Amino acid sequence: MTPPDTRPQRVRALDADGGTHLLEYNVYTAPNPLDASEKTGAARIGSVSVKVSRAAGAPVVCKQLTFTFPVGDKDTDLIPQNHTRVIHPGYPGTWIIRPTKTYGCFLAKPRNTSYGTISAGDMPLEFTFPNLEINSAHGTATLAIEEVVNDATSRPPLFALPKVPAGVEFRDFRPDESSVHAGAEVHLSWRAQLPKGHQSFLLWNGHRENVTGKNSYDVRIYQTTVFQLWDCPPETSSTPLLIQQTVATVCHPWLRAGNLTVGGPADILQPDPTPHSPHPDDTPPLELLQSEMYGSTVSRTYTAETDGLLTGTLRSYTDSADGTLSIDVTPPNSKLGHHYKIRCHGAGHKDPRKPGDNIEALVLADSTVRITWTLTDNKRTTDKEGSIPDSFLTSLHWRPWGIGSLTPTS
C-alpha cells in the first residue's frame, strides 16, 4: 500500500529544455482524504478537481489532456467495478471534455487553437469530476494525466487519491509558533479521530515517538525541523495510511560542520531571521464546486489560523453570465469588518483565462472570513454528452504569513 500525503497534490513542469511535461497540475479531493464506501450500505461519494496552468517560461500549445481514474475493487482503484453512476465532469467553457470508451477515462480538447495556448500568468484551467462513487478498499488510488503539448506526448507522475474509512479525521497539524530561536520547545498540535486499533507516530530528525491518543506534543529543536505525523493501521506500524507534515523554522540555528579547517581568523555570519516570510500555499481550494455555483447566493465561512493575505479573481465565459465575488473579514474581538467585492458581467474578455481585477484581503490571525458567490447564467445548457460547460472561473488563494490555514466553520 502506498502511503498517501493528504496535502493537495502539486506537480510542477520543468522548462522546455527538460524534455518532460510542460504544464503544472494541482489536484484536490473533497473530502480530503476521500471516504471509502462501506461494504454493506450506501456508496460514499467524492469529487476530484484538477487545475492546469503554466508556471513559467514561454507559452505552450496544449492540444489534448487525458484524465484516467482506475476502476476496480483494489486499494489502488478508485471507482468500484460494479459502478452505478454516470460521471458528468465540469470544465471551462473554452474546452470540451468527452468520456472515452473506457469508463473513468476522459479526453479534453480546446474548442479552438487559441484556447489551447497556455501562458505563464493565465488563470488555471479547472476540470472537476463530481459525484464519483468511491470503492470500499482503504488505501491510495491514483489519477493518471496525459498531456499533448507542443506536439509532444508526456505524462506527469501519478497523483495520489487517498481513501480512508468514513468518519476519520486527521488534520490541522501545526506548531504553535512558526519561527522560534534555537533551543526553544515547539508545541505541536493536531486533530485526530481514528478507527479502533490505529496508531499515530510523530517523526522528526531520525526520531520516532508513539503519540496514539494524543493531540499535542512538545519537541525542543535547534535547527529548522520538518515534522511528520503518521496514522498507521493495526496490521503495521511502518506503513502509514495517512501522512501530515509541517515545519518549524529556527531563526538562529546551531551550525553543523564536518572536517572544518580554518587557517587564520574566521567570521561566521548568519542572515537576519525572517519569521514572517510567506509560506507556500498548500491549502485546498476555497472555490465552490462548479455544481454548487449557479442560481443562488452561496457563502462559506472560515477562521484564519495565522496572519495572511487572501486574493481572489472572478472571470466569466459566456455573454449571459453575471456574477459577484465578495469577501468579508471580521478581526477578532471586533464587530467592524472589511468588505471586498468584484463583479463580472458577460464574457468580460475574449480569453477569460486572463487574470481580471483582484480582491486582496488582509487577514489577521483568528479573524472570521466569509466568502460569498452570487453567480447566474440563465442560458446555461447541457451539451450532447449530458455535461454542462462551466460559465465562471474563480481563483482564490490563501497566502499565510505563518503556519496555518483557513479552517472552514460553515
C-alpha positions as CSV (number, residue, x, y, z in Angstrom):
1,M,0.0,0.0,0.0
2,T,1.5,3.4,-1.0
3,P,1.3,5.9,1.9
4,P,-0.7,8.9,0.8
5,D,0.2,12.5,1.5
6,T,-3.1,14.2,2.3
7,R,-1.9,17.7,1.2
8,P,-3.0,18.9,-2.2
9,Q,-1.0,17.1,-4.9
10,R,1.1,19.5,-6.9
11,V,3.3,18.7,-9.8
12,R,5.3,21.5,-11.4
13,A,6.6,21.2,-15.0
14,L,10.2,21.6,-15.9
15,D,11.4,24.1,-18.5
16,A,11.0,23.2,-22.2
17,D,14.6,22.1,-22.3
18,G,13.9,19.5,-19.6
19,G,12.2,17.2,-22.0
20,T,9.3,16.4,-19.7
21,H,5.7,17.6,-19.1
22,L,5.3,21.3,-19.6
23,L,2.3,22.1,-17.6
24,E,1.7,22.4,-13.8
25,Y,-1.1,20.4,-12.1
26,N,-2.8,20.9,-8.8
27,V,-5.2,18.0,-7.7
28,Y,-7.6,18.3,-4.9
29,T,-10.2,15.9,-3.4
30,A,-13.3,16.7,-1.4
31,P,-13.4,15.4,1.2
32,N,-9.7,15.2,1.7
33,P,-9.0,12.3,2.2
34,L,-11.9,10.6,0.4
35,D,-14.3,8.5,2.4
36,A,-14.3,4.9,1.3
37,S,-17.6,3.2,0.9
38,E,-18.8,0.6,3.4
39,K,-19.1,-2.9,2.0
40,T,-22.7,-3.0,3.0
41,G,-24.6,0.2,2.8
42,A,-24.9,3.3,0.6
43,A,-21.9,4.2,-1.6
44,R,-19.7,7.1,-0.5
45,I,-19.4,10.0,-3.0
46,G,-16.4,12.2,-3.5
47,S,-15.1,14.7,-6.1
48,V,-11.7,15.5,-7.7
49,S,-10.7,18.9,-9.0
50,V,-7.7,19.4,-11.3
51,K,-6.2,22.8,-12.0
52,V,-3.9,23.1,-15.0
53,S,-1.5,26.0,-15.6
54,R,1.9,27.1,-16.9
55,A,4.2,28.1,-14.1
56,A,6.9,29.9,-16.1
57,G,8.6,30.1,-19.4
58,A,7.4,30.7,-22.9
59,P,3.7,30.0,-23.9
60,V,2.9,26.4,-24.9
61,V,0.1,24.9,-27.0
62,C,-1.9,22.1,-25.4
63,K,-3.9,20.1,-27.9
64,Q,-5.2,17.4,-25.6
65,L,-5.5,16.3,-22.0
66,T,-6.5,12.8,-20.8
67,F,-7.7,12.0,-17.3
68,T,-7.9,8.4,-16.2
69,F,-9.3,7.1,-12.9
70,P,-8.7,3.4,-12.1
71,V,-11.8,1.2,-11.9
72,G,-11.9,-1.9,-9.7
73,D,-12.1,-3.1,-6.1
74,K,-8.5,-3.0,-5.0
75,D,-6.9,-0.4,-2.6
76,T,-5.2,1.2,-5.7
77,D,-8.5,1.6,-7.5
78,L,-10.9,4.5,-7.0
79,I,-14.3,3.6,-8.7
80,P,-15.8,0.2,-7.9
81,Q,-16.1,-2.4,-10.6
82,N,-19.9,-2.5,-10.3
83,H,-20.3,1.2,-10.6
84,T,-23.8,2.7,-11.0
85,R,-23.2,6.4,-11.7
86,V,-22.7,8.4,-14.9
87,I,-19.8,10.9,-14.4
88,H,-20.6,14.4,-15.8
89,P,-17.3,16.4,-15.4
90,G,-17.3,20.2,-15.2
91,Y,-14.9,22.0,-17.5
92,P,-14.1,25.5,-18.7
93,G,-16.2,26.9,-21.5
94,T,-13.2,27.3,-23.7
95,W,-12.6,23.5,-23.7
96,I,-14.7,20.4,-24.5
97,I,-14.4,17.1,-22.5
98,R,-15.8,13.8,-23.5
99,P,-15.8,10.3,-21.9
100,T,-13.9,7.6,-23.9
101,K,-15.0,4.0,-24.4
102,T,-13.2,3.2,-21.1
103,Y,-15.2,4.0,-18.1
104,G,-13.4,6.6,-15.9
105,C,-11.3,8.0,-18.7
106,F,-11.9,11.4,-20.2
107,L,-10.5,13.3,-23.2
108,A,-10.3,17.1,-23.1
109,K,-9.6,19.4,-26.1
110,P,-9.7,23.2,-26.6
111,R,-12.5,24.5,-28.7
112,N,-10.0,26.2,-31.0
113,T,-6.2,26.6,-31.2
114,S,-6.2,30.0,-29.4
115,Y,-7.7,28.5,-26.3
116,G,-5.1,25.8,-26.3
117,T,-2.3,28.3,-25.9
118,I,-1.4,28.4,-22.2
119,S,0.9,31.2,-20.9
120,A,2.5,31.8,-17.5
121,G,0.2,34.0,-15.5
122,D,-3.0,32.8,-17.1
123,M,-5.8,31.7,-14.7
124,P,-5.7,27.9,-14.5
125,L,-8.0,25.7,-16.4
126,E,-10.1,23.8,-13.9
127,F,-11.7,20.4,-14.6
128,T,-14.0,18.9,-11.9
129,F,-15.2,15.4,-11.5
130,P,-18.1,15.5,-9.0
131,N,-20.2,12.7,-7.7
132,L,-17.6,10.0,-8.0
133,E,-18.5,6.7,-6.5
134,I,-15.6,5.5,-4.2
135,N,-14.9,1.8,-3.7
136,S,-14.7,0.2,-0.2
137,A,-10.9,-0.6,-0.2
138,H,-8.9,1.6,2.1
139,G,-5.6,2.8,0.6
140,T,-4.4,5.1,-2.2
141,A,-5.9,5.3,-5.7
142,T,-4.3,7.3,-8.4
143,L,-5.2,9.8,-11.1
144,A,-3.2,9.5,-14.4
145,I,-2.9,12.5,-16.6
146,E,-1.5,12.6,-20.1
147,E,-0.8,15.8,-22.0
148,V,-0.2,16.6,-25.6
149,V,1.7,19.9,-25.6
150,N,3.8,21.4,-28.4
151,D,3.1,18.2,-30.4
152,A,4.8,16.0,-27.7
153,T,3.0,13.5,-25.5
154,S,4.1,13.2,-21.9
155,R,2.8,12.0,-18.5
156,P,3.4,13.7,-15.1
157,P,3.7,11.4,-12.1
158,L,0.6,9.8,-10.8
159,F,-1.5,11.8,-8.4
160,A,-2.4,10.2,-5.1
161,L,-6.1,10.0,-4.1
162,P,-6.1,8.6,-0.5
163,K,-9.2,6.7,0.7
164,V,-10.0,6.1,4.4
165,P,-12.8,4.7,6.5
166,A,-15.7,7.2,6.8
167,G,-15.5,9.4,9.9
168,V,-11.7,9.5,10.0
169,E,-10.3,12.9,11.0
170,F,-6.6,13.6,10.7
171,R,-5.7,17.3,10.1
172,D,-4.6,20.7,11.4
173,F,-1.1,19.5,12.2
174,R,1.0,22.6,13.1
175,P,3.3,24.2,15.6
176,D,2.1,27.0,17.9
177,E,4.8,29.3,16.6
178,S,6.1,29.1,13.0
179,S,9.5,30.6,14.0
180,V,11.5,30.1,17.2
181,H,15.0,30.5,18.5
182,A,17.5,27.6,18.8
183,G,16.8,25.6,22.0
184,A,13.2,26.5,22.2
185,E,10.4,24.0,22.7
186,V,7.9,23.7,19.8
187,H,4.4,22.8,20.8
188,L,2.8,20.7,18.0
189,S,-0.9,20.1,17.9
190,W,-3.3,18.3,15.6
191,R,-6.8,16.9,15.3
192,A,-7.3,13.1,15.1
193,Q,-10.2,10.8,15.2
194,L,-9.0,7.4,14.0
195,P,-10.5,3.9,13.8
196,K,-10.0,1.5,16.6
197,G,-6.5,-0.1,16.7
198,H,-4.8,2.6,14.6
199,Q,-1.6,4.1,15.9
200,S,-0.2,7.6,15.5
201,F,3.5,8.3,15.2
202,L,5.5,11.6,15.3
203,L,8.7,11.6,13.2
204,W,11.5,14.3,13.1
205,N,15.3,14.2,12.5
206,G,15.5,10.5,12.9
207,H,13.3,10.4,16.0
208,R,10.0,8.5,16.2
209,E,7.5,8.9,19.0
210,N,4.3,7.0,19.5
211,V,1.6,9.6,20.1
212,T,-1.5,7.4,19.8
213,G,-4.4,9.0,21.7
214,K,-2.7,12.4,22.0
215,N,-3.4,15.7,20.2
216,S,-0.2,17.5,21.0
217,Y,3.5,17.0,21.7
218,D,6.4,19.3,22.7
219,V,9.8,19.0,20.9
220,R,13.0,21.0,21.6
221,I,14.7,22.0,18.4
222,Y,18.0,23.7,17.4
223,Q,17.6,23.8,13.7
224,T,14.7,24.2,11.2
225,T,12.9,21.0,11.5
226,V,10.3,19.1,9.4
227,F,7.8,17.0,11.3
228,Q,5.6,14.2,10.0
229,L,2.6,12.7,11.7
230,W,1.7,9.2,10.6
231,D,-1.6,7.2,11.0
232,C,-0.8,3.5,10.8
233,P,-3.5,0.8,10.6
234,P,-3.5,-2.1,13.1
235,E,-1.6,-4.5,10.9
236,T,1.5,-2.4,10.6
237,S,3.4,0.4,12.3
238,S,5.8,1.1,9.4
239,T,3.4,1.7,6.5
240,P,1.3,4.8,7.2
241,L,-2.3,5.1,5.8
242,L,-2.2,8.9,6.2
243,I,0.6,11.4,6.5
244,Q,0.6,15.1,7.6
245,Q,3.6,17.3,7.5
246,T,4.6,20.7,9.0
247,V,7.8,22.7,9.6
248,A,9.1,24.9,12.4
249,T,11.8,27.5,11.5
250,V,14.7,28.3,13.8
251,C,15.8,32.0,13.5
252,H,19.4,31.5,14.5
253,P,20.1,27.8,14.2
254,W,23.0,25.9,15.6
255,L,25.6,25.3,12.9
256,R,26.9,21.9,12.0
257,A,30.3,21.4,10.3
258,G,32.3,18.4,9.4
259,N,36.0,18.3,8.6
260,L,36.3,22.0,9.1
261,T,39.8,23.5,8.8
262,V,40.4,27.2,9.3
263,G,43.8,28.8,8.8
264,G,43.6,32.2,10.4
265,P,40.7,34.4,11.6
266,A,37.2,33.4,10.5
267,D,33.8,35.1,10.9
268,I,30.6,33.0,10.7
269,L,27.8,35.2,9.6
270,Q,24.1,34.4,9.7
271,P,21.3,36.2,7.8
272,D,18.7,38.1,9.8
273,P,15.8,35.8,10.7
274,T,12.7,36.3,8.6
275,P,9.9,34.7,10.6
276,H,7.2,36.4,8.6
277,S,8.3,35.2,5.2
278,P,5.2,33.8,3.4
279,H,4.9,30.0,3.3
280,P,3.8,28.1,0.2
281,D,0.1,27.8,-0.3
282,D,-0.9,24.2,0.4
283,T,-4.4,25.0,1.4
284,P,-7.1,23.1,-0.6
285,P,-9.0,25.5,-2.9
286,L,-11.6,27.7,-1.3
287,E,-13.7,27.8,-4.5
288,L,-17.1,26.2,-4.9
289,L,-17.5,23.1,-6.9
290,Q,-19.0,24.1,-10.3
291,S,-22.1,22.1,-9.5
292,E,-22.8,24.4,-6.5
293,M,-22.2,27.7,-8.2
294,Y,-25.4,28.6,-10.1
295,G,-28.7,30.1,-9.3
296,S,-28.4,31.4,-5.7
297,T,-26.1,33.1,-3.3
298,V,-23.7,30.7,-1.6
299,S,-21.4,31.5,1.3
300,R,-18.6,29.8,3.1
301,T,-17.2,30.9,6.5
302,Y,-13.6,30.3,7.6
303,T,-11.4,31.1,10.6
304,A,-7.8,32.2,10.0
305,E,-5.2,30.3,12.0
306,T,-2.5,32.9,11.2
307,D,-2.0,36.3,9.6
308,G,-2.2,36.2,5.8
309,L,-3.4,37.6,2.5
310,L,-6.4,36.2,0.7
311,T,-6.6,37.0,-3.0
312,G,-9.4,36.2,-5.5
313,T,-10.4,36.7,-9.1
314,L,-13.7,36.1,-10.9
315,R,-14.0,35.5,-14.6
316,S,-17.0,34.6,-16.9
317,Y,-17.0,32.5,-20.1
318,T,-20.4,33.4,-21.6
319,D,-22.3,36.5,-22.6
320,S,-25.2,35.5,-20.4
321,A,-23.2,35.2,-17.2
322,D,-23.5,37.6,-14.3
323,G,-21.7,37.3,-11.0
324,T,-20.1,38.8,-7.9
325,L,-17.5,37.5,-5.5
326,S,-17.4,39.1,-2.1
327,I,-15.0,38.7,0.9
328,D,-15.9,39.9,4.4
329,V,-13.1,39.9,7.1
330,T,-14.0,40.5,10.7
331,P,-11.0,40.8,13.0
332,P,-11.0,39.0,16.4
333,N,-12.9,40.9,19.2
334,S,-14.4,43.3,16.8
335,K,-17.8,43.9,15.2
336,L,-16.3,46.1,12.5
337,G,-15.1,44.3,9.4
338,H,-13.8,45.0,5.9
339,H,-15.8,44.3,2.8
340,Y,-14.3,43.5,-0.6
341,K,-16.2,42.8,-3.8
342,I,-15.7,42.3,-7.5
343,R,-18.2,41.7,-10.3
344,C,-18.1,40.2,-13.8
345,H,-20.8,40.5,-16.5
346,G,-20.7,38.8,-19.8
347,A,-17.5,37.4,-21.2
348,G,-15.5,40.3,-19.9
349,H,-12.5,39.3,-22.0
350,K,-12.1,37.5,-25.3
351,D,-10.0,35.0,-23.4
352,P,-11.5,34.6,-19.9
353,R,-8.4,32.8,-18.6
354,K,-6.6,36.1,-18.5
355,P,-6.4,37.4,-14.9
356,G,-9.0,40.1,-14.1
357,D,-9.4,42.5,-11.2
358,N,-8.2,41.1,-7.9
359,I,-9.6,41.1,-4.5
360,E,-6.7,41.5,-2.0
361,A,-8.0,41.0,1.6
362,L,-5.6,41.4,4.5
363,V,-6.5,38.9,7.2
364,L,-5.3,38.9,10.9
365,A,-5.0,35.7,12.9
366,D,-8.3,34.5,14.4
367,S,-10.3,36.6,12.0
368,T,-13.6,35.4,10.6
369,V,-13.6,35.3,6.8
370,R,-16.8,34.9,4.9
371,I,-16.7,34.3,1.1
372,T,-19.9,34.8,-0.9
373,W,-20.6,33.9,-4.5
374,T,-23.7,35.1,-6.4
375,L,-23.5,33.6,-9.9
376,T,-26.2,33.3,-12.5
377,D,-26.3,32.1,-16.1
378,N,-29.9,31.7,-17.4
379,K,-28.8,30.4,-20.8
380,R,-26.5,27.6,-19.5
381,T,-27.5,24.4,-21.3
382,T,-26.5,20.8,-21.4
383,D,-24.3,19.5,-24.2
384,K,-24.9,16.3,-26.1
385,E,-22.9,14.2,-23.6
386,G,-25.1,15.3,-20.7
387,S,-22.4,17.6,-19.2
388,I,-22.8,21.3,-18.7
389,P,-19.9,23.6,-19.6
390,D,-18.8,26.0,-16.8
391,S,-19.8,29.7,-17.1
392,F,-17.4,31.0,-14.4
393,L,-13.9,30.6,-13.1
394,T,-12.9,31.6,-9.6
395,S,-9.4,31.6,-8.3
396,L,-8.9,32.2,-4.6
397,H,-5.5,31.8,-2.9
398,W,-4.6,31.9,0.8
399,R,-1.1,33.1,1.4
400,P,-0.2,32.6,5.1
401,W,2.4,34.7,6.8
402,G,2.9,31.9,9.3
403,I,1.9,28.3,9.7
404,G,-1.8,27.9,9.4
405,S,-4.8,27.6,7.1
406,L,-8.3,29.0,6.7
407,T,-10.3,26.5,8.6
408,P,-13.9,26.1,7.4
409,T,-16.6,26.7,10.1
410,S,-19.7,26.7,7.9
